[in-house]
Amino acid sequence: MDARLALVPVRIVKAASAATLVSLLCLAAPAQSQVLPRTGVAGQVPAAPILGDNDDMDDQSSGIAGLPGYPGRGLSLRAVAFSRYEDNLSRRVVPDDGLRLRANATASYGLGAGRFGLYAVGSYGRDEVIGNQRLDGANRVYFGGGVTADLSRCTIDAGGSYRRNLVFMTDVIQFGSLEQDTRQYGASANCTIGSAISFSGSATRAEIGILRGISTAIDSNRWTYTAGAAFSRPAFGRLSIDGSISDIDLTGRQVLTPTGLVDDGLLQRSVRLGLQRDFGSRISLTLGGSFLDTKPKISANIVFVDGLPQVVDRSSFSGAGYDAGLIFRLSTRLSLTANGSRDIRANNFVGSQFQVVDLVEFGANYKLSNNFNFSAGYTYRNTRFRGAVISALETVLRTQDEFYRYYAHFGGKLGRRMNFGIDVIHNERRSNPSVFNFTSTGVGLTLGFELGKQRS
């Protein structure tokens, strides 16, 4: 699982296992002539920056286990050159600027026959950092493969991936050049009954570790299980209930128990009821309410981090969460978006077991022409840290963060094969304690080139 998995909220339900659910749903139905669907596009370049603090914009996954999903049949090759200058690249109280350069090449290949498909994807690149006092460059490697099948009523995806790269997320880059090793594998199934009812389930394993750094405090292994059901009608919208159970072992932290030291851990469970509905062609609305339950797997409060014992608050969280999203299409060219949520994030990349996070996002997108696009936006995130610890990376306890992000992006196509993006981003964090405060402004340029054609 890549770095973003540690940041993505997990939605959870106490229900039958995903495997049992899938076996009940894949009831026999006459096989029909079908075309294998695409479940993703390998190496797809986002149209605009991600509304978050993760600058690894190409490390996105739309499929299972960190994979891009089935890309279609055939071969696709893509090369991207990325550059960004920031006046505080290290995200420190005292600004430390730098120029970040990356060249990256990606290839994906898909085989398909009728209702079955196989695919492989891989990439190789290099991050270079110039003019910064704390950050060094490193290679960037990613490869994986998967299988997809369309079995009448059910679509099944399975696969695995491996990734090794520097981590440039805001909460991690402040510690210096940390190189991350991530292994993921898993499977998912989506099934339909008639035209209105659908079910889904998945199981994913992720093993995350730091290869280069002064601490193992942010290493972890985790299993995540999800299940869901939905009812859709054009006049009503889509009503869904879904969730997951996430079982996390924090292998870089040990808890003192009567029988000795054992790995620290976290158990997350939640259930979400959601509604999606379109109001004509102009407005799309999403609403969700969740019950969240997160607690340490071991209640003992003496924890060893980097070999040093400390007494840690072992509080849990049980309560309500929410999410809401609105897309307002003012015209065929201009659209506005707004999102808000409260959730729990199992993020061992900072010195705590988990965080309670409130998030607000606003964005605008304007299509200048068929080839060019402009977007801008704002993000506010309030984070409360639970079970805070100190480590060789963080020598003081963190209580709360407020994070602000502003961005503007201009991009598009240069002919049939090339694309580009220019972005300006401003980040601020106000933290308790203030040692984690920072302000940073950056400007970046991305150029991409793609060869090949993949088809369903």
C-alpha positions as CSV (number, residue, x, y, z in Angstrom):
1,M,0.0,0.0,0.0
2,D,1.4,3.4,-0.9
3,A,1.8,6.4,1.4
4,R,-1.7,7.6,0.7
5,L,-3.3,4.5,2.2
6,A,-2.1,5.5,5.6
7,L,-3.9,8.8,5.1
8,V,-7.1,7.6,3.6
9,P,-10.0,7.2,6.1
10,V,-11.2,3.6,6.5
11,R,-15.0,3.0,6.4
12,I,-15.9,-0.1,8.3
13,V,-18.8,-2.5,9.0
14,K,-19.4,-5.4,11.4
15,A,-20.8,-7.9,8.8
16,A,-20.2,-11.2,7.1
17,S,-16.7,-11.5,5.6
18,A,-16.1,-10.3,2.1
19,A,-15.4,-13.8,0.9
20,T,-18.8,-15.1,2.3
21,L,-20.6,-12.1,0.8
22,V,-19.1,-12.7,-2.6
23,S,-19.9,-16.4,-2.6
24,L,-23.6,-15.6,-1.8
25,L,-23.8,-13.0,-4.5
26,C,-22.3,-14.8,-7.4
27,L,-25.4,-16.9,-8.0
28,A,-25.7,-18.6,-11.3
29,A,-27.0,-16.5,-14.2
30,P,-26.9,-17.2,-18.0
31,A,-23.6,-16.0,-19.4
32,Q,-24.0,-13.4,-22.0
33,S,-21.7,-11.9,-24.6
34,Q,-19.6,-9.3,-22.8
35,V,-16.7,-7.0,-23.3
36,L,-14.1,-6.9,-20.6
37,P,-14.4,-3.4,-18.9
38,R,-11.5,-1.2,-18.1
39,T,-11.1,-0.7,-14.4
40,G,-8.4,1.9,-14.6
41,V,-5.9,3.7,-16.8
42,A,-2.3,3.0,-16.0
43,G,-0.2,6.1,-15.3
44,Q,-3.1,8.5,-15.9
45,V,-2.1,12.1,-15.3
46,P,-4.5,14.0,-13.1
47,A,-6.1,17.0,-14.6
48,A,-5.4,19.1,-11.5
49,P,-3.4,18.9,-8.2
50,I,-4.8,16.7,-5.5
51,L,-6.8,18.6,-2.9
52,G,-4.4,17.5,-0.1
53,D,-0.9,17.8,1.0
54,N,0.5,14.9,-0.9
55,D,2.8,16.1,-3.7
56,D,3.3,12.7,-5.3
57,M,0.5,13.4,-7.8
58,D,1.4,10.5,-10.1
59,D,1.2,7.9,-7.3
60,Q,-2.5,7.3,-7.6
61,S,-4.4,4.0,-7.5
62,S,-7.9,3.4,-8.9
63,G,-7.8,-0.4,-8.5
64,I,-7.1,-3.0,-5.8
65,A,-3.8,-3.2,-3.9
66,G,-2.1,-0.1,-5.2
67,L,-2.8,-0.9,-8.9
68,P,-4.2,1.4,-11.5
69,G,-6.8,-1.2,-12.6
70,Y,-7.2,-3.0,-15.9
71,P,-6.0,-0.6,-18.5
72,G,-7.4,-2.3,-21.6
73,R,-5.6,-4.5,-24.2
74,G,-2.3,-3.5,-25.7
75,L,0.8,-1.6,-24.7
76,S,1.1,2.0,-23.4
77,L,4.3,3.9,-22.7
78,R,4.5,7.2,-20.8
79,A,7.3,9.5,-19.8
80,V,6.9,12.4,-17.4
81,A,9.3,15.1,-16.4
82,F,8.4,16.9,-13.1
83,S,9.9,19.9,-11.5
84,R,9.0,22.1,-8.6
85,Y,10.7,24.9,-6.6
86,E,9.6,25.6,-3.1
87,D,10.8,28.3,-0.7
88,N,10.4,25.8,2.2
89,L,10.7,22.4,0.6
90,S,11.6,20.8,4.0
91,R,8.4,22.0,5.7
92,R,10.4,23.4,8.7
93,V,9.9,26.4,11.0
94,V,13.1,27.8,9.5
95,P,12.6,27.9,5.7
96,D,14.8,25.5,3.7
97,D,14.2,26.0,0.0
98,G,15.0,23.6,-2.9
99,L,14.3,22.5,-6.4
100,R,12.9,19.0,-6.8
101,L,13.3,17.2,-10.2
102,R,12.0,13.9,-11.3
103,A,12.1,12.0,-14.6
104,N,9.8,8.9,-14.7
105,A,8.9,6.3,-17.3
106,T,5.8,4.0,-17.0
107,A,4.7,1.0,-19.1
108,S,1.5,-0.9,-18.9
109,Y,0.4,-4.0,-20.9
110,G,-3.0,-5.7,-20.9
111,L,-4.2,-9.0,-22.3
112,G,-7.9,-9.7,-22.7
113,A,-10.1,-12.4,-24.1
114,G,-13.9,-12.2,-23.7
115,R,-14.5,-11.8,-20.0
116,F,-11.0,-12.2,-18.6
117,G,-7.9,-10.0,-18.6
118,L,-4.4,-9.9,-17.3
119,Y,-2.2,-6.8,-17.0
120,A,1.2,-5.7,-15.8
121,V,2.4,-2.2,-15.0
122,G,5.8,-0.9,-14.0
123,S,7.7,2.4,-13.7
124,Y,11.2,3.6,-13.0
125,G,12.3,7.1,-12.1
126,R,14.7,9.3,-10.1
127,D,14.1,12.1,-7.6
128,E,16.8,14.7,-7.5
129,V,16.8,17.6,-4.9
130,I,19.0,20.6,-5.6
131,G,19.9,23.4,-3.2
132,N,18.3,21.9,-0.1
133,Q,20.2,21.3,3.2
134,R,18.3,18.2,4.4
135,L,16.9,16.2,1.4
136,D,18.8,13.8,-0.8
137,G,17.7,12.1,-4.0
138,A,16.8,8.5,-4.6
139,N,15.5,6.1,-7.2
140,R,11.8,5.5,-7.6
141,V,10.6,1.9,-8.5
142,Y,7.1,0.5,-8.9
143,F,5.8,-2.7,-10.5
144,G,2.7,-4.9,-10.2
145,G,0.2,-7.0,-11.9
146,G,-3.4,-8.1,-11.8
147,V,-6.3,-10.1,-13.2
148,T,-9.8,-9.0,-13.8
149,A,-12.9,-11.1,-14.8
150,D,-16.5,-10.2,-15.7
151,L,-18.5,-13.2,-14.6
152,S,-22.0,-12.3,-15.7
153,R,-23.3,-10.6,-12.5
154,C,-19.9,-10.0,-10.8
155,T,-16.6,-8.2,-11.7
156,I,-13.6,-9.5,-9.8
157,D,-10.2,-7.9,-9.5
158,A,-7.1,-9.2,-7.8
159,G,-3.4,-8.4,-7.8
160,G,-0.3,-7.2,-6.0
161,S,2.2,-4.4,-6.3
162,Y,5.6,-3.2,-4.9
163,R,6.8,0.4,-4.5
164,R,10.0,2.0,-3.3
165,N,10.4,5.7,-3.2
166,L,11.1,8.8,-1.2
167,V,8.1,10.2,0.6
168,F,7.3,13.8,-0.1
169,M,4.1,14.1,2.0
170,T,4.1,17.2,4.3
171,D,3.9,15.1,7.5
172,V,6.9,13.1,6.5
173,I,9.2,15.3,4.4
174,Q,9.9,17.4,7.5
175,F,12.0,14.4,8.8
176,G,14.4,14.4,5.9
177,S,14.9,11.9,3.1
178,L,12.8,8.9,4.2
179,E,12.7,6.1,1.6
180,Q,9.6,3.9,1.9
181,D,9.1,0.3,0.9
182,T,5.5,-0.8,0.3
183,R,4.1,-4.2,-0.6
184,Q,0.4,-4.7,-1.3
185,Y,-1.9,-7.5,-2.5
186,G,-5.6,-8.1,-2.4
187,A,-8.8,-8.8,-4.2
188,S,-12.2,-7.2,-4.7
189,A,-15.6,-8.1,-6.2
190,N,-18.5,-6.0,-7.4
191,C,-21.8,-7.8,-8.1
192,T,-25.2,-6.6,-9.4
193,I,-28.7,-8.1,-9.1
194,G,-31.0,-6.6,-11.8
195,S,-30.5,-3.0,-12.6
196,A,-31.0,-1.5,-9.1
197,I,-29.1,-3.6,-6.5
198,S,-25.3,-4.0,-6.2
199,F,-22.9,-5.5,-3.6
200,S,-19.1,-5.2,-3.1
201,G,-16.4,-6.6,-1.0
202,S,-12.6,-6.5,-0.8
203,A,-9.6,-7.7,1.3
204,T,-6.2,-6.0,1.1
205,R,-2.9,-6.6,2.8
206,A,-0.2,-3.8,3.1
207,E,3.3,-3.9,4.5
208,I,4.9,-0.5,4.9
209,G,8.5,0.2,6.1
210,I,11.1,2.8,6.1
211,L,14.4,1.8,4.4
212,R,16.4,4.9,4.9
213,G,16.0,6.9,8.1
214,I,16.9,7.1,11.7
215,S,13.7,5.5,13.1
216,T,11.4,2.5,12.6
217,A,8.6,4.1,14.5
218,I,6.4,4.5,11.4
219,D,6.6,0.9,10.1
220,S,3.3,-1.0,9.9
221,N,1.4,-4.1,8.6
222,R,-2.3,-4.0,8.0
223,W,-5.3,-6.0,6.8
224,T,-8.3,-4.1,5.5
225,Y,-11.7,-5.7,4.8
226,T,-14.6,-3.9,3.2
227,A,-18.1,-4.7,2.2
228,G,-21.1,-2.7,0.9
229,A,-24.5,-2.7,-0.7
230,A,-26.3,-0.1,-2.8
231,F,-29.7,0.6,-4.3
232,S,-29.9,2.8,-7.4
233,R,-32.9,4.3,-9.2
234,P,-32.7,7.2,-11.7
235,A,-35.5,9.2,-9.9
236,F,-34.2,8.5,-6.4
237,G,-30.4,8.4,-6.7
238,R,-28.1,5.9,-5.1
239,L,-28.5,4.8,-1.5
240,S,-25.6,2.8,0.0
241,I,-24.3,1.2,3.1
242,D,-20.7,0.3,3.3
243,G,-17.7,0.0,5.6
244,S,-14.6,-1.9,6.6
245,I,-12.6,-3.4,9.4
246,S,-8.9,-2.4,9.5
247,D,-6.5,-4.5,11.6
248,I,-3.2,-2.6,12.0
249,D,0.1,-3.7,13.6
250,L,2.5,-0.9,14.3
251,T,5.6,-3.0,14.0
252,G,8.0,-0.2,14.9
253,R,6.4,0.3,18.4
254,Q,6.2,-2.3,21.2
255,V,3.9,-2.4,24.2
256,L,5.0,-3.7,27.6
257,T,2.6,-6.5,28.7
258,P,2.7,-9.0,31.6
259,T,4.1,-11.6,29.1
260,G,6.7,-9.3,27.5
261,L,6.9,-6.9,24.6
262,V,4.4,-7.2,21.7
263,D,3.8,-5.0,18.6
264,D,1.5,-2.1,19.2
265,G,-1.7,-2.1,17.1
266,L,-5.0,-0.5,16.2
267,L,-8.4,-1.8,15.3
268,Q,-10.7,0.4,13.3
269,R,-14.4,-0.3,12.6
270,S,-17.0,1.9,11.0
271,V,-20.2,1.8,9.1
272,R,-21.5,4.5,6.6
273,L,-24.9,5.2,5.2
274,G,-24.7,7.4,2.1
275,L,-26.9,9.0,-0.6
276,Q,-25.8,10.2,-4.0
277,R,-28.2,12.1,-6.3
278,D,-28.2,14.3,-9.4
279,F,-30.6,17.2,-9.7
280,G,-30.8,17.7,-13.4
281,S,-27.6,18.1,-15.3
282,R,-26.2,20.9,-13.1
283,I,-26.1,19.6,-9.5
284,S,-24.6,16.4,-8.0
285,L,-24.9,15.9,-4.3
286,T,-23.3,13.3,-2.0
287,L,-24.2,12.9,1.7
288,G,-22.9,10.4,4.2
289,G,-23.2,9.7,7.9
290,S,-20.9,7.3,9.7
291,F,-20.4,5.6,13.1
292,L,-16.7,5.4,13.8
293,D,-15.0,3.1,16.4
294,T,-11.2,3.1,16.8
295,K,-9.2,1.7,19.7
296,P,-5.8,0.3,20.6
297,K,-5.6,-3.5,20.3
298,I,-3.7,-3.5,23.6
299,S,-4.7,-1.3,26.6
300,A,-1.3,-1.2,28.3
301,N,0.2,2.3,28.2
302,I,4.0,1.7,28.4
303,V,5.2,1.8,24.8
304,F,8.8,1.4,23.5
305,V,9.6,3.6,20.5
306,D,13.1,3.5,19.1
307,G,14.1,1.5,22.2
308,L,13.0,4.1,24.7
309,P,10.0,3.5,27.0
310,Q,7.3,6.1,27.5
311,V,3.8,6.3,29.0
312,V,1.2,6.9,26.3
313,D,-2.4,7.9,26.4
314,R,-4.4,4.8,25.2
315,S,-7.8,6.5,24.6
316,S,-10.1,5.3,22.0
317,F,-12.7,7.1,19.8
318,S,-16.3,6.1,19.2
319,G,-18.6,8.6,17.7
320,A,-20.2,10.1,14.6
321,G,-18.5,11.0,11.3
322,Y,-19.9,12.7,8.2
323,D,-19.1,13.5,4.6
324,A,-20.8,15.8,2.1
325,G,-19.9,16.7,-1.4
326,L,-21.4,19.1,-4.0
327,I,-20.7,19.6,-7.7
328,F,-22.4,22.6,-9.3
329,R,-22.0,22.9,-13.1
330,L,-22.7,26.5,-13.9
331,S,-22.1,25.9,-17.6
332,T,-20.5,23.4,-19.9
333,R,-17.1,25.1,-19.2
334,L,-17.3,26.1,-15.5
335,S,-18.0,23.9,-12.5
336,L,-17.6,24.4,-8.7
337,T,-17.0,21.8,-6.0
338,A,-17.3,21.7,-2.2
339,N,-16.5,18.9,0.2
340,G,-16.5,18.4,4.0
341,S,-15.9,15.5,6.3
342,R,-15.1,14.2,9.7
343,D,-13.3,10.9,9.9
344,I,-10.6,8.8,11.7
345,R,-7.2,8.4,10.0
346,A,-4.9,5.6,11.0
347,N,-1.7,7.4,10.1
348,N,1.5,6.1,11.7
349,F,3.5,8.6,9.7
350,V,3.3,11.1,12.6
351,G,3.8,10.5,16.3
352,S,0.3,9.2,17.2
353,Q,-1.8,6.1,16.9
354,F,-4.6,7.8,15.1
355,Q,-6.1,11.2,14.4
356,V,-9.6,12.8,14.4
357,V,-9.7,14.9,11.2
358,D,-12.1,17.6,10.0
359,L,-11.7,18.5,6.4
360,V,-13.1,21.3,4.2
361,E,-12.3,21.7,0.4
362,F,-13.5,24.2,-2.2
363,G,-12.5,24.1,-5.9
364,A,-13.3,25.6,-9.3
365,N,-12.6,24.2,-12.7
366,Y,-12.8,26.2,-16.0
367,K,-12.4,24.5,-19.4
368,L,-10.8,27.2,-21.6
369,S,-11.0,25.0,-24.7
370,N,-10.9,21.4,-25.8
371,N,-7.2,21.3,-25.0
372,F,-6.7,23.7,-22.0
373,N,-8.0,23.8,-18.5
374,F,-7.7,26.0,-15.4
375,S,-8.5,25.1,-11.8
376,A,-8.0,26.6,-8.4
377,G,-9.0,25.6,-4.9
378,Y,-8.6,25.8,-1.1
379,T,-8.3,23.1,1.6
380,Y,-8.6,23.4,5.4
381,R,-7.8,20.5,7.7
382,N,-8.0,20.3,11.4
383,T,-6.3,17.3,13.0
384,R,-6.4,16.1,16.7
385,F,-3.8,13.5,17.6
386,R,-4.7,10.6,19.9
387,G,-2.1,8.3,21.5
388,A,0.8,10.6,20.8
389,V,4.3,9.4,21.2
390,I,7.8,10.8,20.8
391,S,10.5,9.2,18.6
392,A,13.8,9.9,17.0
393,L,11.9,11.7,14.4
394,E,9.5,13.7,16.6
395,T,11.1,14.6,20.0
396,V,8.0,16.4,21.3
397,L,4.4,15.3,21.6
398,R,2.0,16.7,18.9
399,T,-1.5,17.7,20.0
400,Q,-3.3,19.5,17.1
401,D,-2.6,20.8,13.6
402,E,-4.4,23.2,11.4
403,F,-3.4,22.9,7.7
404,Y,-4.2,25.3,4.9
405,R,-3.6,24.8,1.2
406,Y,-4.2,27.1,-1.8
407,Y,-3.5,26.1,-5.4
408,A,-4.0,27.2,-9.0
409,H,-3.3,24.9,-12.0
410,F,-3.2,25.4,-15.7
411,G,-2.7,22.4,-18.0
412,G,-3.7,20.6,-21.1
413,K,-2.6,18.9,-24.3
414,L,0.2,19.8,-26.7
415,G,-0.8,17.8,-29.7
416,R,-1.9,14.2,-29.6
417,R,0.9,12.8,-27.5
418,M,2.1,15.5,-25.1
419,N,0.5,17.1,-22.1
420,F,1.7,19.7,-19.6
421,G,0.8,21.3,-16.3
422,I,1.8,24.4,-14.4
423,D,0.8,24.8,-10.8
424,V,1.3,27.3,-8.0
425,I,0.7,26.0,-4.4
426,H,0.8,27.7,-1.0
427,N,0.9,25.5,2.2
428,E,0.6,26.6,5.8
429,R,0.5,24.6,9.1
430,R,-0.2,26.0,12.5
431,S,0.6,23.4,15.1
432,N,0.5,22.7,18.8
433,P,3.4,22.7,19.7
434,S,4.6,25.4,17.3
435,V,7.8,23.6,16.5
436,F,5.8,22.0,13.7
437,N,4.7,25.3,12.1
438,F,5.7,26.0,8.6
439,T,4.8,28.1,5.5
440,S,5.8,27.2,2.0
441,T,5.0,28.4,-1.5
442,G,6.0,26.6,-4.7
443,V,5.7,26.6,-8.4
444,G,5.9,23.5,-10.6
445,L,6.0,22.4,-14.2
446,T,5.1,18.9,-15.5
447,L,5.6,17.7,-19.1
448,G,4.3,14.3,-20.3
449,F,4.6,12.2,-23.4
450,E,2.6,9.0,-24.2
451,L,2.8,6.3,-26.8
452,G,0.6,3.3,-27.6
453,K,-3.1,2.7,-27.5
454,Q,-5.1,0.5,-25.2
455,R,-8.6,-0.6,-26.0
456,S,-11.4,-2.5,-24.3
